[in-house]
Structures are given as C-alpha cells and as structure tokens.
Amino acid sequence: MKELTVYEEYALASIPTRPGAKTYDRWEFRDGVARRTGPGGTMSGSDPEDRPVDVSAMAWDTLPALIRRGEGELKVDDPSMRYVIVDRWTFNEDRPTMRFYLINEYSAVGYLAADEKGKVVSSHPAG
C-alpha cells in the first residue's frame, strides 16, 4: 500500500495495481464496502516515499495509546475531526509511519507521528 488514511467513518487507500507495479489506484472503504474510486497515479522507483508500506507490519495495537496521548497533548480545543495516516513519511527518514491528527473547526491542527513499532518520533501540538 502506498498510503492509508483512516477517518472515523471511512478509510481511503492508495494501493498498487498489482505486486511490483509502478501504478496505483485509489480505494474507499465505507459502510462495509470497498470500491475503487479511480486511478491514483504513477510511483517513481527512485522516490523513497513511493515504496509500498506493509500496513500489516504496523503496530496497530499501539494506536489506542497514541490516540489517548494525542487527545491529551495536541492542544486542539473541541476537535471536529480525527484521522490516522499510514505512509512513508519524509520526516521519519521515509520509513513507515503512523500519524494521528486532530483538527477543529477553526483549523487548529496537531499531530503525533509514531514509527512502525508504535514509538512516537514526532509531536506537533496546535500552535
């Protein structure tokens, strides 16, 4: 998978069209149904961010603790949106990273980033 974004009600994914492919499609999972929403694009072989991420290797069992920590530390008053992005993140040396975001209706944004083992590698509370 190139990228996975999980919202409270649905998820969006960018998935290679086949193993080893340089192209990917966009998918949506909502109400128990997965559907292709269209072509996503082309991945260059030289850009580290384009290498697929094995989302099954992520420490998903650490996500509840990451969310609790984010709710306490990110300084976003009355969050109206919460979501998680899993991809290769530039600011974590292009390694697989799970980022938890909080946003409110005034566009205050804060996020925590954790490595594939669930260790927080970056914290950015709302300004």
N, CA, C and O atoms as a printed pandas DataFrame, in Angstrom:
     atom_number atom_name residue_name chain_id  residue_number  x_coord  y_coord  z_coord
0              1         N          MET        A               1    0.841   -1.163    0.000
1              2        CA          MET        A               1    0.000    0.000    0.000
2              3         C          MET        A               1    0.899    1.242    0.000
3              4         O          MET        A               1    1.906    1.299    0.706
4              5         N          LYS        A               2    0.515    2.223   -0.800
5              6        CA          LYS        A               2    1.279    3.476   -0.827
6              7         C          LYS        A               2    0.886    4.366    0.341
7              8         O          LYS        A               2    1.742    4.974    0.984
8              9         N          GLU        A               3   -0.423    4.441    0.616
9             10        CA          GLU        A               3   -0.912    5.272    1.722
10            11         C          GLU        A               3   -2.277    4.778    2.169
11            12         O          GLU        A               3   -3.090    4.315    1.371
12            13         N          LEU        A               4   -2.500    4.892    3.473
13            14        CA          LEU        A               4   -3.792    4.560    4.060
14            15         C          LEU        A               4   -4.182    5.700    4.995
15            16         O          LEU        A               4   -3.399    6.099    5.857
16            17         N          THR        A               5   -5.395    6.222    4.820
17            18        CA          THR        A               5   -5.916    7.257    5.703
18            19         C          THR        A               5   -7.221    6.752    6.291
19            20         O          THR        A               5   -8.154    6.420    5.560
20            21         N          VAL        A               6   -7.282    6.696    7.623
21            22        CA          VAL        A               6   -8.451    6.161    8.312
22            23         C          VAL        A               6   -9.140    7.289    9.071
23            24         O          VAL        A               6   -8.557    7.903    9.965
24            25         N          TYR        A               7  -10.385    7.548    8.702
25            26        CA          TYR        A               7  -11.236    8.526    9.375
26            27         C          TYR        A               7  -12.190    7.761   10.292
27            28         O          TYR        A               7  -12.194    6.530   10.282
28            29         N          GLU        A               8  -12.979    8.451   11.066
29            30        CA          GLU        A               8  -13.898    7.785   11.990
30            31         C          GLU        A               8  -14.953    6.958   11.263
31            32         O          GLU        A               8  -15.366    5.919   11.777
32            33         N          GLU        A               9  -15.399    7.380   10.096
33            34        CA          GLU        A               9  -16.498    6.719    9.384
34            35         C          GLU        A               9  -16.073    5.934    8.140
35            36         O          GLU        A               9  -16.845    5.119    7.636
36            37         N          TYR        A              10  -14.868    6.166    7.644
37            38        CA          TYR        A              10  -14.440    5.506    6.410
38            39         C          TYR        A              10  -12.920    5.532    6.307
39            40         O          TYR        A              10  -12.242    6.148    7.129
40            41         N          ALA        A              11  -12.387    4.850    5.276
41            42        CA          ALA        A              11  -10.946    4.820    5.041
42            43         C          ALA        A              11  -10.678    5.006    3.549
43            44         O          ALA        A              11  -11.475    4.595    2.707
44            45         N          LEU        A              12   -9.550    5.630    3.239
45            46        CA          LEU        A              12   -9.099    5.817    1.866
46            47         C          LEU        A              12   -7.722    5.185    1.727
47            48         O          LEU        A              12   -6.895    5.287    2.634
48            49         N          ALA        A              13   -7.475    4.535    0.602
49            50        CA          ALA        A              13   -6.189    3.873    0.401
50            51         C          ALA        A              13   -5.702    4.077   -1.022
51            52         O          ALA        A              13   -6.487    4.159   -1.967
52            53         N          SER        A              14   -4.389    4.157   -1.146
53            54        CA          SER        A              14   -3.725    4.157   -2.450
54            55         C          SER        A              14   -2.979    2.834   -2.524
55            56         O          SER        A              14   -2.036    2.594   -1.769
56            57         N          ILE        A              15   -3.417    1.975   -3.447
57            58        CA          ILE        A              15   -2.936    0.590   -3.495
58            59         C          ILE        A              15   -2.342    0.302   -4.863
59            60         O          ILE        A              15   -2.974    0.591   -5.879
60            61         N          PRO        A              16   -1.107   -0.277   -4.914
61            62        CA          PRO        A              16   -0.534   -0.650   -6.213
62            63         C          PRO        A              16   -1.511   -1.537   -6.993
63            64         O          PRO        A              16   -2.228   -2.356   -6.417
64            65         N          THR        A              17   -1.519   -1.353   -8.305
65            66        CA          THR        A              17   -2.453   -2.091   -9.149
66            67         C          THR        A              17   -2.147   -3.584   -9.185
67            68         O          THR        A              17   -3.024   -4.385   -9.510
68            69         N          ARG        A              18   -0.929   -3.964   -8.860
69            70        CA          ARG        A              18   -0.521   -5.369   -8.735
70            71         C          ARG        A              18    0.832   -5.383   -8.024
71            72         O          ARG        A              18    1.487   -4.343   -7.954
72            73         N          PRO        A              19    1.269   -6.522   -7.498
73            74        CA          PRO        A              19    2.578   -6.559   -6.828
74            75         C          PRO        A              19    3.691   -6.073   -7.762
75            76         O          PRO        A              19    3.800   -6.525   -8.902
76            77         N          GLY        A              20    4.500   -5.164   -7.273
77            78        CA          GLY        A              20    5.626   -4.632   -8.032
78            79         C          GLY        A              20    5.267   -3.558   -9.053
79            80         O          GLY        A              20    6.145   -3.057   -9.755
80            81         N          ALA        A              21    3.991   -3.201   -9.145
81            82        CA          ALA        A              21    3.559   -2.213  -10.140
82            83         C          ALA        A              21    4.073   -0.817   -9.803
83            84         O          ALA        A              21    4.340   -0.504   -8.643
84            85         N          LYS        A              22    4.206   -0.002  -10.814
85            86        CA          LYS        A              22    4.587    1.401  -10.623
86            87         C          LYS        A              22    3.358    2.304  -10.655
87            88         O          LYS        A              22    3.486    3.525  -10.571
88            89         N          THR        A              23    2.180    1.718  -10.775
89            90        CA          THR        A              23    0.932    2.476  -10.783
90            91         C          THR        A              23    0.097    2.065   -9.575
91            92         O          THR        A              23    0.238    0.961   -9.048
92            93         N          TYR        A              24   -0.772    2.976   -9.151
93            94        CA          TYR        A              24   -1.654    2.659   -8.035
94            95         C          TYR        A              24   -3.039    3.221   -8.293
95            96         O          TYR        A              24   -3.219    4.182   -9.040
96            97         N          ASP        A              25   -4.016    2.589   -7.647
97            98        CA          ASP        A              25   -5.404    3.026   -7.718
98            99         C          ASP        A              25   -5.825    3.562   -6.366
99           100         O          ASP        A              25   -5.220    3.243   -5.343
100          101         N          ARG        A              26   -6.863    4.376   -6.368
101          102        CA          ARG        A              26   -7.456    4.897   -5.125
102          103         C          ARG        A              26   -8.680    4.050   -4.782
103          104         O          ARG        A              26   -9.485    3.698   -5.646
104          105         N          TRP        A              27   -8.790    3.737   -3.495
105          106        CA          TRP        A              27   -9.883    2.917   -2.986
106          107         C          TRP        A              27  -10.521    3.605   -1.790
107          108         O          TRP        A              27   -9.876    4.360   -1.062
108          109         N          GLU        A              28  -11.796    3.325   -1.609
109          110        CA          GLU        A              28  -12.535    3.825   -0.454
110          111         C          GLU        A              28  -13.219    2.644    0.218
111          112         O          GLU        A              28  -13.781    1.777   -0.451
112          113         N          PHE        A              29  -13.165    2.617    1.556
113          114        CA          PHE        A              29  -13.890    1.613    2.326
114          115         C          PHE        A              29  -14.876    2.362    3.206
115          116         O          PHE        A              29  -14.487    3.125    4.090
116          117         N          ARG        A              30  -16.173    2.131    2.947
117          118        CA          ARG        A              30  -17.216    2.839    3.681
118          119         C          ARG        A              30  -18.426    1.921    3.812
119          120         O          ARG        A              30  -18.805    1.240    2.859
120          121         N          ASP        A              31  -19.026    1.908    4.996
121          122        CA          ASP        A              31  -20.226    1.103    5.243
122          123         C          ASP        A              31  -20.027   -0.369    4.879
123          124         O          ASP        A              31  -20.940   -1.015    4.365
124          125         N          GLY        A              32  -18.831   -0.894    5.148
125          126        CA          GLY        A              32  -18.558   -2.310    4.915
126          127         C          GLY        A              32  -18.263   -2.679    3.475
127          128         O          GLY        A              32  -18.154   -3.862    3.154
128          129         N          VAL        A              33  -18.129   -1.687    2.599
129          130        CA          VAL        A              33  -17.907   -1.955    1.180
130          131         C          VAL        A              33  -16.644   -1.245    0.702
131          132         O          VAL        A              33  -16.448   -0.058    0.961
132          133         N          ALA        A              34  -15.788   -1.993   -0.003
133          134        CA          ALA        A              34  -14.602   -1.402   -0.624
134          135         C          ALA        A              34  -14.917   -1.162   -2.094
135          136         O          ALA        A              34  -15.489   -2.018   -2.769
136          137         N          ARG        A              35  -14.526    0.040   -2.589
137          138        CA          ARG        A              35  -14.739    0.309   -4.004
138          139         C          ARG        A              35  -13.584    1.139   -4.546
139          140         O          ARG        A              35  -13.053    2.025   -3.876
140          141         N          ARG        A              36  -13.215    0.820   -5.778
141          142        CA          ARG        A              36  -12.185    1.584   -6.470
142          143         C          ARG        A              36  -12.797    2.915   -6.878
143          144         O          ARG        A              36  -13.871    2.950   -7.480
144          145         N          THR        A              37  -12.118    4.011   -6.553
145          146        CA          THR        A              37  -12.640    5.331   -6.897
146          147         C          THR        A              37  -11.932    5.928   -8.104
147          148         O          THR        A              37  -12.332    6.983   -8.597
148          149         N          GLY        A              38  -10.891    5.270   -8.583
149          150        CA          GLY        A              38  -10.219    5.738   -9.790
150          151         C          GLY        A              38   -8.730    5.489   -9.758
151          152         O          GLY        A              38   -8.193    4.994   -8.767
152          153         N          PRO        A              39   -8.058    5.834  -10.850
153          154        CA          PRO        A              39   -6.606    5.694  -10.873
154          155         C          PRO        A              39   -5.977    6.717   -9.935
155          156         O          PRO        A              39   -6.465    7.839   -9.801
156          157         N          GLY        A              40   -4.888    6.313   -9.289
157          158        CA          GLY        A              40   -4.203    7.215   -8.372
158          159         C          GLY        A              40   -3.041    7.921   -9.021
159          160         O          GLY        A              40   -2.883    9.133   -8.878
160          161         N          GLY        A              41   -2.218    7.163   -9.742
161          162        CA          GLY        A              41   -1.058    7.769  -10.365
162          163         C          GLY        A              41    0.058    6.773  -10.559
163          164         O          GLY        A              41   -0.138    5.559  -10.519
164          165         N          THR        A              42    1.240    7.328  -10.771
165          166        CA          THR        A              42    2.435    6.535  -11.026
166          167         C          THR        A              42    3.435    6.769   -9.905
167          168         O          THR        A              42    3.598    7.887   -9.417
168          169         N          MET        A              43    4.094    5.702   -9.511
169          170        CA          MET        A              43    5.130    5.785   -8.478
170          171         C          MET        A              43    6.486    5.675   -9.160
171          172         O          MET        A              43    6.717    4.780   -9.974
172          173         N          SER        A              44    7.380    6.598   -8.816
173          174        CA          SER        A              44    8.723    6.505   -9.377
174          175         C          SER        A              44    9.523    5.507   -8.560
175          176         O          SER        A              44    9.344    5.404   -7.347
176          177         N          GLY        A              45   10.365    4.805   -9.195
177          178        CA          GLY        A              45   11.188    3.831   -8.491
178          179         C          GLY        A              45   12.262    4.475   -7.631
179          180         O          GLY        A              45   12.814    3.824   -6.744
180          181         N          SER        A              46   12.568    5.748   -7.880
181          182        CA          SER        A              46   13.662    6.402   -7.159
182          183         C          SER        A              46   13.210    7.172   -5.920
183          184         O          SER        A              46   14.039    7.475   -5.062
184          185         N          ASP        A              47   11.936    7.492   -5.801
185          186        CA          ASP        A              47   11.434    8.266   -4.668
186          187         C          ASP        A              47   11.104    7.322   -3.513
187          188         O          ASP        A              47   10.205    6.491   -3.644
188          189         N          PRO        A              48   11.819    7.432   -2.372
189          190        CA          PRO        A              48   11.555    6.536   -1.242
190          191         C          PRO        A              48   10.110    6.581   -0.752
191          192         O          PRO        A              48    9.598    5.575   -0.260
192          193         N          GLU        A              49    9.442    7.734   -0.878
193          194        CA          GLU        A              49    8.055    7.846   -0.440
194          195         C          GLU        A              49    7.113    6.985   -1.272
195          196         O          GLU        A              49    5.994    6.700   -0.844
196          197         N          ASP        A              50    7.549    6.570   -2.449
197          198        CA          ASP        A              50    6.711    5.765   -3.327
198          199         C          ASP        A              50    6.812    4.262   -3.054
199          200         O          ASP        A              50    6.042    3.483   -3.615
200          201         N          ARG        A              51    7.741    3.851   -2.211
201          202        CA          ARG        A              51    7.834    2.425   -1.896
202          203         C          ARG        A              51    6.622    2.020   -1.066
203          204         O          ARG        A              51    6.248    2.726   -0.130
204          205         N          PRO        A              52    6.010    0.895   -1.400
205          206        CA          PRO        A              52    4.831    0.467   -0.631
206          207         C          PRO        A              52    5.142    0.232    0.844
207          208         O          PRO        A              52    6.277   -0.051    1.225
208          209         N          VAL        A              53    4.100    0.357    1.657
209          210        CA          VAL        A              53    4.180    0.107    3.091
210          211         C          VAL        A              53    3.374   -1.157    3.380
211          212         O          VAL        A              53    2.245   -1.298    2.912
212          213         N          ASP        A              54    3.951   -2.062    4.142
213          214        CA          ASP        A              54    3.211   -3.248    4.583
214          215         C          ASP        A              54    2.429   -2.847    5.830
215          216         O          ASP        A              54    2.963   -2.881    6.938
216          217         N          VAL        A              55    1.157   -2.465    5.647
217          218        CA          VAL        A              55    0.377   -1.975    6.779
218          219         C          VAL        A              55    0.143   -3.065    7.823
219          220         O          VAL        A              55   -0.138   -2.752    8.980
220          221         N          SER        A              56    0.252   -4.328    7.440
221          222        CA          SER        A              56    0.084   -5.395    8.435
222          223         C          SER        A              56    1.269   -5.458    9.391
223          224         O          SER        A              56    1.167   -6.057   10.462
224          225         N          ALA        A              57    2.396   -4.844    9.016
225          226        CA          ALA        A              57    3.580   -4.834    9.882
226          227         C          ALA        A              57    3.561   -3.674   10.877
227          228         O          ALA        A              57    4.424   -3.600   11.752
228          229         N          MET        A              58    2.596   -2.774   10.756
229          230        CA          MET        A              58    2.495   -1.651   11.686
230          231         C          MET        A              58    1.982   -2.161   13.038
231          232         O          MET        A              58    1.245   -3.145   13.102
232          233         N          ALA        A              59    2.378   -1.491   14.098
233          234        CA          ALA        A              59    1.975   -1.880   15.462
234          235         C          ALA        A              59    0.595   -1.291   15.762
235          236         O          ALA        A              59    0.470   -0.348   16.543
236          237         N          TRP        A              60   -0.433   -1.854   15.137
237          238        CA          TRP        A              60   -1.795   -1.342   15.290
238          239         C          TRP        A              60   -2.275   -1.398   16.734
239          240         O          TRP        A              60   -3.124   -0.601   17.133
240          241         N          ASP        A              61   -1.744   -2.325   17.520
241          242        CA          ASP        A              61   -2.169   -2.422   18.922
242          243         C          ASP        A              61   -1.730   -1.210   19.740
243          244         O          ASP        A              61   -2.220   -1.013   20.852
244          245         N          THR        A              62   -0.816   -0.395   19.212
245          246        CA          THR        A              62   -0.379    0.810   19.918
246          247         C          THR        A              62   -1.233    2.033   19.564
247          248         O          THR        A              62   -1.096    3.091   20.179
248          249         N          LEU        A              63   -2.108    1.883   18.576
249          250        CA          LEU        A              63   -2.914    3.029   18.132
250          251         C          LEU        A              63   -3.808    3.608   19.230
251          252         O          LEU        A              63   -3.874    4.832   19.349
252          253         N          PRO        A              64   -4.500    2.796   20.042
253          254        CA          PRO        A              64   -5.317    3.405   21.106
254          255         C          PRO        A              64   -4.502    4.293   22.057
255          256         O          PRO        A              64   -4.971    5.355   22.467
256          257         N          ALA        A              65   -3.297    3.865   22.402
257          258        CA          ALA        A              65   -2.449    4.677   23.286
258          259         C          ALA        A              65   -1.987    5.947   22.569
259          260         O          ALA        A              65   -1.888    7.007   23.188
260          261         N          LEU        A              66   -1.706    5.845   21.275
261          262        CA          LEU        A              66   -1.298    7.021   20.503
262          263         C          LEU        A              66   -2.441    8.034   20.463
263          264         O          LEU        A              66   -2.214    9.235   20.610
264          265         N          ILE        A              67   -3.658    7.555   20.267
265          266        CA          ILE        A              67   -4.824    8.435   20.240
266          267         C          ILE        A              67   -5.027    9.099   21.605
267          268         O          ILE        A              67   -5.253   10.307   21.682
268          269         N          ARG        A              68   -4.948    8.312   22.678
269          270        CA          ARG        A              68   -5.108    8.892   24.026
270          271         C          ARG        A              68   -4.050    9.959   24.280
271          272         O          ARG        A              68   -4.353   11.032   24.804
272          273         N          ARG        A              69   -2.815    9.660   23.909
273          274        CA          ARG        A              69   -1.737   10.630   24.102
274          275         C          ARG        A              69   -2.013   11.892   23.285
275          276         O          ARG        A              69   -1.854   13.005   23.786
276          277         N          GLY        A              70   -2.423   11.718   22.037
277          278        CA          GLY        A              70   -2.723   12.863   21.188
278          279         C          GLY        A              70   -3.850   13.707   21.741
279          280         O          GLY        A              70   -3.779   14.935   21.725
280          281         N          GLU        A              71   -4.898   13.046   22.234
281          282        CA          GLU        A              71   -6.029   13.782   22.813
282          283         C          GLU        A              71   -5.561   14.649   23.986
283          284         O          GLU        A              71   -6.110   15.725   24.223
284          285         N          GLY        A              72   -4.549   14.180   24.718
285          286        CA          GLY        A              72   -4.065   14.923   25.871
286          287         C          GLY        A              72   -3.011   15.968   25.571
287          288         O          GLY        A              72   -2.898   16.956   26.296
288          289         N          GLU        A              73   -2.233   15.766   24.508
289          290        CA          GLU        A              73   -1.071   16.626   24.255
290          291         C          GLU        A              73   -1.183   17.594   23.083
291          292         O          GLU        A              73   -0.412   18.552   23.016
292          293         N          LEU        A              74   -2.099   17.382   22.173
293          294        CA          LEU        A              74   -2.059   18.136   20.915
294          295         C          LEU        A              74   -2.681   19.527   20.969
295          296         O          LEU        A              74   -2.584   20.284   20.004
296          297         N          LYS        A              75   -3.309   19.866   22.072
297          298        CA          LYS        A              75   -3.822   21.223   22.302
298          299         C          LYS        A              75   -4.772   21.708   21.207
299          300         O          LYS        A              75   -4.710   22.859   20.775
300          301         N          VAL        A              76   -5.653   20.805   20.770
301          302        CA          VAL        A              76   -6.681   21.170   19.801
302          303         C          VAL        A              76   -7.994   21.205   20.570
303          304         O          VAL        A              76   -8.529   20.164   20.953
304          305         N          ASP        A              77   -8.510   22.413   20.792
305          306        CA          ASP        A              77   -9.768   22.572   21.522
306          307         C          ASP        A              77  -10.937   22.075   20.675
307          308         O          ASP        A              77  -11.028   22.384   19.487
308          309         N          ASP        A              78  -11.813   21.319   21.283
309          310        CA          ASP        A              78  -13.037   20.835   20.625
310          311         C          ASP        A              78  -12.769   20.270   19.235
311          312         O          ASP        A              78  -13.281   20.802   18.250
312          313         N          PRO        A              79  -11.974   19.200   19.133
313          314        CA          PRO        A              79  -11.674   18.645   17.806
314          315         C          PRO        A              79  -12.949   18.206   17.083
315          316         O          PRO        A              79  -13.841   17.595   17.672
316          317         N          SER        A              80  -13.007   18.530   15.807
317          318        CA          SER        A              80  -14.136   18.134   14.983
318          319         C          SER        A              80  -13.770   17.005   14.022
319          320         O          SER        A              80  -14.647   16.415   13.391
320          321         N          MET        A              81  -12.481   16.706   13.911
321          322        CA          MET        A              81  -12.032   15.634   13.034
322          323         C          MET        A              81  -10.814   14.955   13.634
323          324         O          MET        A              81   -9.931   15.600   14.201
324          325         N          ARG        A              82  -10.789   13.624   13.495
325          326        CA          ARG        A              82   -9.664   12.806   13.920
326          327         C          ARG        A              82   -9.382   11.845   12.789
327          328         O          ARG        A              82  -10.308   11.296   12.191
328          329         N          TYR        A              83   -8.110   11.634   12.488
329          330        CA          TYR        A              83   -7.789   10.626   11.482
330          331         C          TYR        A              83   -6.345   10.173   11.639
331          332         O          TYR        A              83   -5.538   10.803   12.323
332          333         N          VAL        A              84   -6.050    9.051   10.975
333          334        CA          VAL        A              84   -4.724    8.444   11.024
334          335         C          VAL        A              84   -4.243    8.253    9.591
335          336         O          VAL        A              84   -4.993    7.784    8.734
336          337         N          ILE        A              85   -2.996    8.617    9.337
337          338        CA          ILE        A              85   -2.368    8.375    8.036
338          339         C          ILE        A              85   -1.212    7.409    8.253
339          340         O          ILE        A              85   -0.403    7.590    9.164
340          341         N          VAL        A              86   -1.139    6.383    7.411
341          342        CA          VAL        A              86   -0.003    5.464    7.402
342          343         C          VAL        A              86    0.633    5.559    6.021
343          344         O          VAL        A              86   -0.016    5.308    5.005
344          345         N          ASP        A              87    1.918    5.928    5.999
345          346        CA          ASP        A              87    2.673    6.024    4.751
346          347         C          ASP        A              87    4.155    6.096    5.088
347          348         O          ASP        A              87    4.551    5.963    6.246
348          349         N          ARG        A              88    4.956    6.306    4.072
349          350        CA          ARG        A              88    6.386    6.567    4.301
350          351         C          ARG        A              88    6.513    8.077    4.447
351          352         O          ARG        A              88    6.240    8.831    3.513
352          353         N          TRP        A              89    6.928    8.502    5.626
353          354        CA          TRP        A              89    6.931    9.923    5.960
354          355         C          TRP        A              89    8.324   10.490    5.821
355          356         O          TRP        A              89    9.274    9.955    6.392
356          357         N          THR        A              90    8.456   11.570    5.068
357          358        CA          THR        A              90    9.752   12.216    4.827
358          359         C          THR        A              90   10.472   12.547    6.127
359          360         O          THR        A              90   11.684   12.363    6.231
360          361         N          PHE        A              91    9.719   13.041    7.134
361          362        CA          PHE        A              91   10.358   13.486    8.371
362          363         C          PHE        A              91   10.683   12.345    9.322
363          364         O          PHE        A              91   11.127   12.579   10.446
364          365         N          ASN        A              92   10.464   11.114    8.880
365          366        CA          ASN        A              92   10.893    9.928    9.626
366          367         C          ASN        A              92   11.778    9.089    8.714
367          368         O          ASN        A              92   11.696    7.860    8.702
368          369         N          GLU        A              93   12.622    9.770    7.953
369          370        CA          GLU        A              93   13.577    9.136    7.045
370          371         C          GLU        A              93   12.893    8.206    6.054
371          372         O          GLU        A              93   13.444    7.168    5.687
372          373         N          ASP        A              94   11.697    8.578    5.621
373          374        CA          ASP        A              94   10.914    7.811    4.648
374          375         C          ASP        A              94   10.599    6.399    5.115
375          376         O          ASP        A              94   10.384    5.495    4.307
376          377         N          ARG        A              95   10.574    6.222    6.438
377          378        CA          ARG        A              95   10.196    4.918    6.994
378          379         C          ARG        A              95    8.685    4.886    7.201
379          380         O          ARG        A              95    8.047    5.935    7.296
380          381         N          PRO        A              96    8.109    3.682    7.270
381          382        CA          PRO        A              96    6.666    3.587    7.544
382          383         C          PRO        A              96    6.330    4.300    8.854
383          384         O          PRO        A              96    6.976    4.088    9.880
384          385         N          THR        A              97    5.309    5.147    8.791
385          386        CA          THR        A              97    4.945    5.992    9.923
386          387         C          THR        A              97    3.432    6.063   10.041
387          388         O          THR        A              97    2.713    6.100    9.042
388          389         N          MET        A              98    2.960    6.081   11.292
389          390        CA          MET        A              98    1.550    6.246   11.592
390          391         C          MET        A              98    1.386    7.614   12.246
391          392         O          MET        A              98    1.997    7.886   13.279
392          393         N          ARG        A              99    0.554    8.486   11.640
393          394        CA          ARG        A              99    0.352    9.816   12.197
394          395         C          ARG        A              99   -1.101    9.989   12.607
395          396         O          ARG        A              99   -2.013    9.733   11.821
396          397         N          PHE        A             100   -1.309   10.428   13.853
397          398        CA          PHE        A             100   -2.641   10.695   14.367
398          399         C          PHE        A             100   -2.856   12.204   14.381
399          400         O          PHE        A             100   -2.068   12.943   14.973
400          401         N          TYR        A             101   -3.928   12.662   13.725
401          402        CA          TYR        A             101   -4.238   14.087   13.606
402          403         C          TYR        A             101   -5.513   14.445   14.353
403          404         O          TYR        A             101   -6.461   13.661   14.407
404          405         N          LEU        A             102   -5.519   15.642   14.926
405          406        CA          LEU        A             102   -6.720   16.271   15.465
406          407         C          LEU        A             102   -6.852   17.632   14.794
407          408         O          LEU        A             102   -5.866   18.352   14.640
408          409         N          ILE        A             103   -8.086   17.985   14.392
409          410        CA          ILE        A             103   -8.362   19.271   13.754
410          411         C          ILE        A             103   -9.671   19.794   14.327
411          412         O          ILE        A             103  -10.579   19.018   14.623
412          413         N          ASN        A             104   -9.769   21.122   14.486
413          414        CA          ASN        A             104  -11.054   21.675   14.915
414          415         C          ASN        A             104  -11.626   22.583   13.829
415          416         O          ASN        A             104  -10.999   22.796   12.791
416          417         N          GLU        A             105  -12.808   23.109   14.078
417          418        CA          GLU        A             105  -13.483   23.906   13.049
418          419         C          GLU        A             105  -12.778   25.222   12.753
419          420         O          GLU        A             105  -13.094   25.880   11.762
420          421         N          TYR        A             106  -11.823   25.619   13.601
421          422        CA          TYR        A             106  -11.045   26.827   13.353
422          423         C          TYR        A             106   -9.698   26.517   12.704
423          424         O          TYR        A             106   -8.812   27.370   12.639
424          425         N          SER        A             107   -9.565   25.294   12.233
425          426        CA          SER        A             107   -8.370   24.814   11.532
426          427         C          SER        A             107   -7.138   24.695   12.407
427          428         O          SER        A             107   -6.019   24.696   11.894
428          429         N          ALA        A             108   -7.318   24.592   13.726
429          430        CA          ALA        A             108   -6.188   24.257   14.594
430          431         C          ALA        A             108   -5.867   22.787   14.331
431          432         O          ALA        A             108   -6.763   21.944   14.335
432          433         N          VAL        A             109   -4.602   22.485   14.105
433          434        CA          VAL        A             109   -4.174   21.127   13.772
434          435         C          VAL        A             109   -3.023   20.718   14.672
435          436         O          VAL        A             109   -2.102   21.499   14.912
436          437         N          GLY        A             110   -3.079   19.499   15.163
437          438        CA          GLY        A             110   -1.966   18.913   15.890
438          439         C          GLY        A             110   -1.838   17.458   15.487
439          440         O          GLY        A             110   -2.827   16.819   15.128
440          441         N          TYR        A             111   -0.611   16.929   15.545
441          442        CA          TYR        A             111   -0.449   15.516   15.223
442          443         C          TYR        A             111    0.717   14.901   15.977
443          444         O          TYR        A             111    1.658   15.582   16.385
444          445         N          LEU        A             112    0.619   13.587   16.146
445          446        CA          LEU        A             112    1.696   12.764   16.685
446          447         C          LEU        A             112    2.096   11.780   15.597
447          448         O          LEU        A             112    1.231   11.255   14.896
448          449         N          ALA        A             113    3.372   11.525   15.447
449          450        CA          ALA        A             113    3.858   10.548   14.485
450          451         C          ALA        A             113    4.574    9.435   15.235
451          452         O          ALA        A             113    5.386    9.693   16.123
452          453         N          ALA        A             114    4.267    8.197   14.872
453          454        CA          ALA        A             114    4.892    7.034   15.504
454          455         C          ALA        A             114    5.501    6.136   14.427
455          456         O          ALA        A             114    4.987    6.044   13.312
456          457         N          ASP        A             115    6.596    5.481   14.780
457          458        CA          ASP        A             115    7.223    4.558   13.833
458          459         C          ASP        A             115    6.423    3.255   13.760
459          460         O          ASP        A             115    5.387    3.116   14.411
460          461         N          GLU        A             116    6.906    2.319   12.973
461          462        CA          GLU        A             116    6.166    1.070   12.754
462          463         C          GLU        A             116    6.012    0.230   14.021
463          464         O          GLU        A             116    5.171   -0.667   14.072
464          465         N          LYS        A             117    6.812    0.513   15.031
465          466        CA          LYS        A             117    6.693   -0.212   16.319
466          467         C          LYS        A             117    5.798    0.515   17.310
467          468         O          LYS        A             117    5.535    0.003   18.398
468          469         N          GLY        A             118    5.323    1.715   16.941
469          470        CA          GLY        A             118    4.440    2.482   17.797
470          471         C          GLY        A             118    5.131    3.506   18.674
471          472         O          GLY        A             118    4.476    4.161   19.484
472          473         N          LYS        A             119    6.440    3.659   18.531
473          474        CA          LYS        A             119    7.193    4.649   19.308
474          475         C          LYS        A             119    6.989    6.036   18.690
475          476         O          LYS        A             119    7.199    6.216   17.490
476          477         N          VAL        A             120    6.583    7.004   19.496
477          478        CA          VAL        A             120    6.381    8.365   18.996
478          479         C          VAL        A             120    7.726    8.956   18.595
479          480         O          VAL        A             120    8.673    8.978   19.381
480          481         N          VAL        A             121    7.791    9.441   17.342
481          482        CA          VAL        A             121    9.023   10.017   16.817
482          483         C          VAL        A             121    8.908   11.527   16.621
483          484         O          VAL        A             121    9.909   12.212   16.414
484          485         N          SER        A             122    7.661   12.047   16.688
485          486        CA          SER        A             122    7.467   13.475   16.493
486          487         C          SER        A             122    6.126   13.884   17.070
487          488         O          SER        A             122    5.141   13.154   16.958
488          489         N          SER        A             123    6.092   15.061   17.691
489          490        CA          SER        A             123    4.865   15.593   18.266
490          491         C          SER        A             123    4.745   17.052   17.843
491          492         O          SER        A             123    5.680   17.836   18.008
492          493         N          HIS        A             124    3.577   17.408   17.292
493          494        CA          HIS        A             124    3.356   18.775   16.834
494          495         C          HIS        A             124    1.994   19.261   17.332
495          496         O          HIS        A             124    0.991   19.150   16.627
496          497         N          PRO        A             125    1.969   19.807   18.570
497          498        CA          PRO        A             125    0.706   20.353   19.097
498          499         C          PRO        A             125    0.271   21.554   18.263
499          500         O          PRO        A             125    1.075   22.186   17.578
500          501         N          ALA        A             126   -1.011   21.847   18.341
501          502        CA          ALA        A             126   -1.552   23.017   17.639
502          503         C          ALA        A             126   -0.887   24.279   18.187
503          504         O          ALA        A             126   -0.589   24.373   19.377
504          505         N          GLY        A             127   -0.661   25.240   17.302
505          506        CA          GLY        A             127    0.013   26.485   17.662
506          507         C          GLY        A             127   -0.873   27.406   18.332
507          508         O          GLY        A             127   -0.457   28.504   18.701
